[in-house]
Amino acid sequence: MASNNTNIPRSIILFYDFLVQTCAYLILGNPTNAVRFNWTANNLTAWQGFLSQFTPLYQQYTNKKAGYTTDIKDKLLAIIASAVLYARANKLIELIKATVSLNTTDCNTFRLPVSLAIASTSTHSVAKSKVLDKTIIIKELVFPEITPLGGGLLHIKAYLNDKLSGRPHKPKGYDELEYAIGVFYSTATGLPTSYNDARLTKDYSTKSSFKLQTDTFTTNLTAIPAGQATPLKVAVLFFRWAKSKHPDLDGPWSGPFTTPLL
């Protein structure tokens, strides 16, 4: 069985995406996913603390115009090392693996093998034949890198492998990246678990790397009583590779992927 540090990305960009995704996911649900995983309140606070430390340094690191110093890079790498050590010492990944109700979304979020999940939780499309089920479903899945940029803007890069390696690009024969999206408060219960949820809006991009403004997908947000703090907003997304001229040959849906909006 893999150790904790194999689940946590070591590269600065992938680690940031991992932190953003997992911090948002841990506070979702009722009970929350953190409670489901048997994480303590201190575990959750510590994990969120890594994101709080990392974010301002990461923004400097990715500011190409201003540039970044070696000191900033070293500080980011030090936070990654601390997070790995904390996860290992507190057996955070092992606690997730031991969750009785572990599902595919849990596995995708924490980079665990989906074989650990309950088989009935998969929402992927069923191929038309057993042969296709063994080939196309695996090859055509979308593996997104979703980065919040502030102001409700997301930068989405779609890859063909779960390592997010190489450059974002569409599979041969596919000309669109279709997505289903909805914006919700992080305190909401019953977030979408399927791409065909009526609360989601479907659209597409002809590019595999693009910026998506989420302000037009906020119809699911409820009014906040006066004097009450506004909860964090999160976007829930599903993706698939699509063929504009042959929609019957579109790929299977991947997701859900949940990310906070800055």
Beta strands, then each sheet from edge to edge (+ up, - down):
strand 1: 143-150
strand 2: 153-159
strand 3: 176-185
strand 4: 201-205
strand 5: 209-213
strand 6: 233-242
strand 7: 254-260
sheet 1: 1+ 2- 5+
sheet 2: 4+ 3- 6+ 7-
end
